[in-house]
Amino acid sequence: MRGGVRIEEGANAKLTVNDVSSLEEVKVPLPRSLRIRIPLEKASESMVDELHLLFSQRKGEAKVLFDVERPGDFMVVMEAEGYNVLPDRSFISRVQELCGRDAIRVIN
């Protein structure tokens, strides 16, 4: 829905609706690129395998950069070719499950 609020003196505010679209017609803009932080102390072979599987299942146009880090020691930023994804809510949620709640950052 698109609309506004109409405020008149001495009356309650009123909502106005200008346009109504079905959910099927509405396209949500998705991020064009993401950064995923992978702390080495938490990384495991199974985590890497799960990420690889997720990326192969969710191919799209968004670029992905990996921030591989060992806190207090170093951080390397990697861009892996062929890892472009469809970064919808389910993709982001799964990455957060695997890498941690603060592991993903949207960049546009």
Backbone bond lengths (Angstrom), bond angles and torsions (degrees), N, CA, C in turn:
res aa  C-N    CA-C-N  psi(-1)  N-CA   C-N-CA  omega(-1)  CA-C   N-CA-C  phi
1 M - - - 1.429 - - 1.519 109.26 -
2 R 1.281 114.86 143.86 1.459 121.51 171.86 1.512 106.66 -122.79
3 G 1.303 116.04 138.42 1.451 119.08 -178.19 1.503 111.20 -171.15
4 G 1.292 114.70 -158.03 1.446 119.76 -178.41 1.514 110.78 -160.04
5 V 1.299 115.04 -173.10 1.457 122.46 178.92 1.527 107.42 -120.47
6 R 1.320 115.60 131.59 1.461 120.57 177.64 1.526 107.63 -111.02
7 I 1.308 115.13 123.24 1.466 120.54 -178.90 1.530 107.85 -115.23
8 E 1.323 114.21 122.85 1.459 120.11 177.90 1.520 108.28 -119.42
9 E 1.299 115.46 143.21 1.454 120.66 -179.04 1.528 110.25 -62.10
10 G 1.328 115.50 130.38 1.455 121.01 177.54 1.517 114.43 80.80
11 A 1.331 118.50 7.42 1.464 121.30 -179.78 1.532 109.59 -134.17
12 N 1.323 114.97 162.12 1.454 119.83 175.94 1.533 110.27 -69.73
13 A 1.318 116.48 151.05 1.462 120.49 176.39 1.522 109.09 -63.54
14 K 1.344 116.66 146.57 1.462 121.74 -179.13 1.517 109.35 -125.63
15 L 1.333 115.05 139.64 1.455 121.14 175.16 1.515 108.75 -88.16
16 T 1.319 115.67 136.90 1.459 119.86 174.96 1.519 108.67 -117.64
17 V 1.307 116.72 141.09 1.462 122.41 178.90 1.517 107.85 -110.88
18 N 1.333 115.81 124.17 1.459 121.06 -179.69 1.519 112.49 -100.58
19 D 1.332 116.60 -30.31 1.462 119.75 -173.94 1.524 108.85 -153.59
20 V 1.335 116.69 139.41 1.462 122.44 176.56 1.526 107.55 -126.55
21 S 1.334 116.67 129.43 1.459 122.11 178.41 1.518 108.85 -124.41
22 S 1.326 116.27 147.89 1.469 119.54 176.46 1.523 108.84 -75.10
23 L 1.329 116.71 156.70 1.462 120.76 -179.46 1.526 111.32 -63.11
24 E 1.312 117.66 -30.17 1.459 121.18 179.16 1.525 111.90 -65.64
25 E 1.346 116.96 -30.01 1.464 121.78 -178.18 1.520 113.14 -82.78
26 V 1.314 117.41 -23.29 1.461 121.99 -174.14 1.524 109.86 -84.21
27 K 1.317 116.03 128.89 1.459 121.07 175.82 1.520 108.62 -109.87
28 V 1.310 115.47 125.74 1.458 121.15 179.03 1.526 107.81 -86.64
29 P 1.330 117.96 127.54 1.470 118.63 178.39 1.526 110.28 -67.03
30 L 1.317 116.03 127.94 1.462 121.39 179.88 1.524 109.52 -98.91
31 P 1.323 117.13 155.26 1.468 120.57 178.82 1.529 111.14 -60.11
32 R 1.333 115.86 150.05 1.465 121.33 177.63 1.528 111.79 -92.19
33 S 1.325 116.15 -18.78 1.461 118.93 176.39 1.527 110.52 -157.14
34 L 1.325 114.62 155.49 1.463 122.71 -177.54 1.521 109.36 -134.89
35 R 1.323 114.55 154.31 1.461 120.74 168.51 1.517 107.12 -121.16
36 I 1.319 115.35 130.77 1.464 121.14 179.73 1.524 108.04 -117.30
37 R 1.332 114.84 121.44 1.472 121.13 -179.58 1.515 109.01 -89.32
38 I 1.322 114.88 126.44 1.459 120.52 178.65 1.527 108.34 -122.34
39 P 1.337 116.47 102.02 1.468 119.43 176.91 1.530 109.40 -75.05
40 L 1.310 116.71 127.32 1.466 120.81 -175.60 1.519 113.55 -60.29
41 E 1.347 117.05 -31.66 1.466 118.11 -178.37 1.524 112.26 -68.33
42 K 1.337 117.97 -19.91 1.466 121.25 179.10 1.522 112.59 -102.75
43 A 1.325 116.84 -13.61 1.465 120.52 -176.35 1.518 110.43 -71.28
44 S 1.310 114.62 138.73 1.464 121.04 176.68 1.518 108.33 -136.43
45 E 1.299 115.34 166.77 1.459 119.75 178.45 1.525 110.84 -61.62
46 S 1.324 117.22 -38.84 1.463 120.08 179.75 1.529 111.17 -67.64
47 M 1.339 118.24 -35.94 1.463 120.90 177.15 1.525 110.27 -62.71
48 V 1.314 116.52 -45.53 1.459 121.31 179.61 1.530 110.36 -62.92
49 D 1.323 117.01 -42.12 1.464 120.81 178.04 1.526 111.28 -62.89
50 E 1.336 117.05 -42.84 1.470 121.12 179.08 1.527 111.23 -65.10
51 L 1.332 117.49 -40.61 1.462 120.47 176.75 1.523 110.95 -63.53
52 H 1.314 116.51 -43.89 1.472 120.56 179.02 1.531 110.72 -60.25
53 L 1.318 117.31 -44.22 1.460 121.53 178.29 1.529 110.63 -62.82
54 L 1.322 117.06 -45.43 1.461 121.72 179.02 1.529 110.98 -59.36
55 F 1.330 116.72 -45.74 1.461 120.40 -179.12 1.526 111.21 -65.10
56 S 1.302 118.08 -36.67 1.471 120.23 179.57 1.532 111.37 -71.60
57 Q 1.327 117.59 -28.12 1.465 121.59 179.06 1.523 112.30 -82.92
58 R 1.320 118.16 -24.38 1.467 122.26 -172.64 1.524 111.96 -116.66
59 K 1.322 117.66 46.48 1.462 121.55 -179.31 1.517 110.71 -63.71
60 G 1.326 115.48 142.30 1.451 121.43 -179.52 1.516 110.12 -164.11
61 E 1.323 116.13 -152.09 1.463 120.73 -174.80 1.524 114.33 -108.30
62 A 1.316 118.36 -11.10 1.465 120.56 -176.81 1.528 110.90 -76.12
63 K 1.340 115.62 131.51 1.462 121.41 176.45 1.524 109.36 -74.85
64 V 1.317 114.81 151.44 1.461 120.19 178.58 1.525 109.03 -127.01
65 L 1.329 115.09 131.48 1.458 121.90 171.14 1.519 107.56 -112.86
66 F 1.315 116.35 139.44 1.459 121.45 177.79 1.523 108.75 -107.00
67 D 1.316 116.31 127.20 1.463 122.01 172.47 1.523 106.61 -99.47
68 V 1.309 116.28 98.19 1.464 121.32 178.95 1.521 106.72 -92.66
69 E 1.337 115.63 123.01 1.462 117.18 -173.29 1.523 113.42 -140.79
70 R 1.284 112.95 152.70 1.456 122.46 167.40 1.523 104.35 -122.26
71 P 1.359 116.88 102.86 1.468 120.47 -173.89 1.524 112.48 -51.31
72 G 1.323 114.80 134.12 1.459 120.72 -179.92 1.513 113.67 81.86
73 D 1.346 117.23 -3.97 1.454 119.86 -176.65 1.531 111.29 -122.89
74 F 1.354 117.72 -61.60 1.456 120.18 -178.89 1.521 110.80 -161.32
75 M 1.345 114.62 164.44 1.461 122.13 170.91 1.519 107.86 -142.49
76 V 1.315 116.25 133.34 1.457 122.79 178.27 1.516 107.48 -119.02
77 V 1.332 116.75 133.18 1.458 121.50 176.11 1.523 107.27 -101.59
78 M 1.334 115.15 124.49 1.454 120.67 -178.05 1.523 110.49 -122.74
79 E 1.326 115.82 137.24 1.459 121.02 172.05 1.521 106.09 -113.94
80 A 1.312 115.68 114.54 1.464 119.98 -177.70 1.523 109.37 -95.84
81 E 1.323 116.94 123.55 1.456 120.33 178.04 1.521 109.63 -67.41
82 G 1.328 115.63 143.26 1.456 120.29 178.56 1.511 114.08 84.43
83 Y 1.321 117.13 4.30 1.460 120.36 -179.83 1.531 111.88 -106.91
84 N 1.322 117.35 32.29 1.456 120.22 174.76 1.516 108.83 -74.54
85 V 1.325 116.46 138.97 1.462 120.92 -170.96 1.521 112.78 -131.31
86 L 1.322 115.39 168.40 1.458 124.05 170.17 1.523 106.13 -98.19
87 P 1.345 118.10 99.76 1.464 121.24 -170.77 1.530 114.16 -87.26
88 D 1.309 116.47 61.54 1.463 119.72 177.96 1.527 109.63 -82.84
89 R 1.319 116.05 -178.09 1.479 119.83 -176.16 1.517 112.90 -60.97
90 S 1.326 117.50 -39.20 1.468 119.10 -178.16 1.529 110.83 -67.54
91 F 1.331 117.28 -37.31 1.465 120.42 176.83 1.527 110.19 -63.08
92 I 1.327 116.23 -49.37 1.467 120.57 -178.52 1.525 110.98 -61.77
93 S 1.317 117.17 -41.38 1.473 120.54 178.61 1.520 111.30 -61.56
94 R 1.326 116.89 -41.67 1.470 120.32 -178.69 1.530 110.67 -67.38
95 V 1.323 117.51 -40.31 1.469 119.99 177.16 1.523 109.87 -62.50
96 Q 1.328 116.97 -40.13 1.466 120.32 178.45 1.524 111.29 -65.32
97 E 1.325 117.76 -36.57 1.469 120.22 175.99 1.522 110.87 -62.62
98 L 1.324 116.40 -40.75 1.459 120.78 -176.02 1.523 113.00 -78.42
99 C 1.339 116.94 -40.53 1.467 120.79 -169.78 1.516 114.75 -111.19
100 G 1.321 117.55 -10.40 1.460 120.40 -178.77 1.513 111.75 115.56
101 R 1.311 115.21 153.84 1.464 122.47 -174.42 1.529 113.07 -59.78
102 D 1.327 117.60 -36.74 1.464 120.86 -177.61 1.528 112.58 -98.73
103 A 1.323 117.54 19.85 1.469 120.99 -173.57 1.519 113.87 -82.14
104 I 1.313 118.46 -17.17 1.461 119.80 -174.26 1.524 111.23 -116.80
105 R 1.324 114.75 137.39 1.461 120.87 179.39 1.522 108.15 -133.00
106 V 1.319 115.94 127.93 1.462 121.74 -179.72 1.516 108.94 -84.90
107 I 1.344 115.34 133.21 1.469 121.96 177.87 1.519 107.15 -126.17
108 N 1.302 117.35 130.80 1.470 119.98 176.85 1.497 111.02 -123.30
